């Protein structure tokens, strides 16, 4: 099996050169419009990673074109929005593009461009930068038009004769784009209620399996990453959709199910507090007791006594 080493891209000049474009106007931010071409330019690496944030809208990509993100491939056959943070691996399979109507845009932003702005730390709080490619944002025509207009505004702004207002205006436009993307993701969570409710049922079944173990089974508390991996989701996407659907994030759901199981065992079995703690996956009974009291205002023993 061939091992492909990702190619490191450190500058926008290299990004533009790889795509056969003129030198970038600004060294830290660039909008690249996706235009139809017969095949990927000669010399374009199969896998790359950059020092940039990348927000990308891709439309009308037909098989055999496949975007590789991390270790996953995804077939783009309609407009989708994806987000990548610095250091993430992505690339294009070196195959011919099937559609002459492919379009979209890519926004590259170096973290230094955000230095000493409202987005310096806030950009790390947008969970969708850590979503997997199969968790991309599918936009309505209206949503796509709104975001594309913002991209056009950003491009127009840095291509003008820059003044003392330019930087803040661009950052403001970018923050608006990110806030709208957060809104649109919430819309996506809500409009896919059937799928998401099925996912919630699968997660609850998985948690039931994790906590319904006998004293001789392997013991460990389920983590958000473990649950997300079992559901083929990224941890941030799992927490995001749960928060929208139920008001609780993934960790809170795990604790809710854990306390539910603990109450069941405390009220219907003669197991000791320590035995219940070990059965639920705690290494130390004291940790179980502390969490139970935090969530219920009662110690496990006080809760059990209330049933006697």
N, C-alpha and C positions, 0 to 999 in steps of 0.2 A: 504494500500500500504506500503510495507516494505521500510523503509528508511535505506539505506546503508551508513555508515560513512566511508569515505575514510581512508585508513591506511597510516600513515606517514612513509616514508622511508628516514632516515637521512644519512645513510652511505652505501658505496658500499659493505661492509661486509654483510649487511642485504639483499641487492639485490642478492648477490651470494648465500646466505643461502636459500632465498626463492626459487631460481631456482635449488637448490641442487648442487651447484658448489663449488669448492675449494675457499679458501680465495683469495681475489683480490691481484694481485701483487703490484698494486699502489693504495693508498687510495683515489685518486681524479679522476682517469680516468680508464675506463675499456671497453674492447670490449667483448661482449658476443655473441657467434655464436648460432643461433637458430637451434636446432637439433630436429629431429622427436621424439615425445613421444606419448604414447597412450592417456594420459589425463594430465590435468594441475596438477602439483605437489600438494600434500596435504598441506593445509595451505596457499596457494597462495590467497591473498585477491582479492575480486571482483573489488575493486576500490583502487587505490593508488595515492599518490602524493609524489614527491621527491624533493630534493634540487638540482637536477642535470638537465643539458641540456641533452636531449635524441634525438639522430638521429637514425632512425630505418628503415632498409630495410626488408620487409617481402614478401616472395614468396610462391606460391602454397598453400595458405590457402584456404580450401574449406568449404562451409557451412557444419555443423552449426557453425563453428568458426566465431565469430564476435568480432572485437575490439571495445571497448567503449572508446570514447575520449570526455571529458566533458559530455554533455548530449546526444551525438549522437552515434549511432552504425554505423559501416561500414563493409561490407563484403569484405574481401580480397581474390580475386580469381586470382590475378596476382601480379607481383612484383611492389611494390610502396614504395616510400620514404616519411617518415613523420618526422616532427620536433616538439619537445615540449620543452618549457622553464621551469625553476624551478617553482614549485608551481602549475603547471597544473595537472588536474586529468585525469588519464587513468587507464585501467585495462583490464582484459580478462574475458569473460563470462566463468563460470565453466562448460564447455561442452567438450565432447571428440573431439579431432582433427580428421577430416575426411581424411586427406591426409598424407600418410607416406613420402611424398616427400617435406614436408614443409621445408623451409630453409630461410636464411637471417642472419642479424646481428643487434645488438644494441650497440650503442656507448654512454656511460654515461660519462659526463664531469662535474665536480663540478666547479662553478664559481671561486673558489679560485685557481684552476689550471691556470686560465687565468690572474690572477692578475699580473699587471705590464708588460703586453704584448700588442701587437698590437690589440688583440681581447678583451681587457678589456671592452672597450666601443663599439667597432665596432660590436660585436656580437649582440647587441641590435638593430642594424640597418638592420639586415636581417629580412625582414618582414614575411618570411615564418614560423618563429617560432610562429606567431600568427594566422596562417591559420587554418581553421577548417579541420577535418579529411577528409571530402569529397572533400577537395581542395589539396589532396596529390599530389606528383610529380610522374608521371608515366614515368619510364625510358626505353630508348631503350636498347637493349642488350649491345651495345658499351658503353653507358653512365653508365650502371650498372657495367660493368667490370672495368671502370676507377675508379669509386668511391669505389668499393670493394677492388681494389688494394691499394688505399690510406688507407683504414681501416686496411688492412693487414700490411701496413708499420707502421701505428701508433701502432698496437698491438706488432709488432716485436720490435719496438723501446723501449717501456717502459718495455718489458720483458728482454731486454739486461741488462748488467751491466751499470747502468746509470752513465753518466759523465756530465760535464758542458755544453755539446752541446745537450743533450737529450731533455730537456724541449723546447728549441727553435725549434728544428727539429719537434717535435710533434705539436707544435702550428702552425708551417708553413704548415704542412700537413693538419691540421684541417682547416686552413684558405683557403687553396686551395680547399678542399672539399666543403666549404661553397660558395666560389666564383663560382665553377663549378655548384653547385646546383642552384645558381641564374641564371646562363646562361641557364641551362636546363629548368628552369621555364619559361624563356622568350621564349625558343623554344616551350614549351607546349602552351603558350598563342598564338603564331603565327600559330602553326599547327592546332589549333582548331578555325580557323577564322570564320567558319560558325556559330558555337555555340556562339563564342564571339560577333560576329556582331548581332546575335539575342538578346544576353544579353544587348548589347549597345542600341538596339532599345527598349527593355523593360525598361531600365533605363531612356531613353529620354521620353518615354510615361509616366512613373511615375513622372518625373519632370514636364512634361506638366500638369499633374493632380494636382500636388502640387501648381503650380503657377497660374493655371486657376481657380481662386476662386472669388466669388463675395464678396462684402464688408461685408456681414453678416455671412460669413463662418469663422470657427476657423482659426486663423492666427498664423503661426510659420514657420520659415525658415527650410527647410529640411536639416538635418545633414547627414554626410557621414554614420554614424551608422544606421540612419533610412532607408536610401536608401539600404544599404547593407542588413539589416534585411529583408526588403521587397523582396529582390532578393535571400534570403537564402544564403548569402555569408558573409565572414568576411570582415570588413572594409579594412584591409591590402591587402587581395586578390583582392578586387574590385579595389583599387587604383593601385595595381601592374599590373593587366591585362589591365586597361585603359591606364596606362602610356606606356605600350608596344604597344598597339593597336593604340593610338591616340597622344601620347606625353604629355597628360595632366592627372593629377591624379584626384581622385573623387571630391575633393573640388573645383578644377579648373573647372570641368565639371558643377558642381552646379552653380558656379558663371557665367559661360558662358551662361547657360540656363536662369539664372536670368536676366542678362543684356539684352539678346535677348527679353525676355518678357517685360522688362522695356522699351526698345526702342519701342516695338510695342504699348504699352499703351501710351507712351509719344507722339507718332506720329499719333495715330488713335483715341484717346479719349480726352474728355475734363476734365478728372479727375485731381484733384490737385496733386501736388507732394506728399503731405502727404497721400492722398487717395491711390495713387499708391504704396507708401511705405508700408502702412498697408495691402493693398491687396496682396502684394508679401510676406508678413510675417514679415516685420520689426517692431520692437517695437517702434523704434524712427526714424522719417524721416531723421534726421541728419545722422544716420548710413547708410541709403540708399544712400543719396546724396554723402557721402564720398566714399563709395564703387564704385558708378557709375562713379565718377570723376577719381578714381584710375584706373579703367578699360578702360575708354574711353577718358580721358583727358578733358572731358566736364562735366559741372554740368548738372543735369537733365533739368533745365530751359534753359540753353544754347543750349542743344540738341533739345529741343522742339522749340525754336525760329528759329532754322535752317530750320524748315519745314514751317515756316510762310512767 
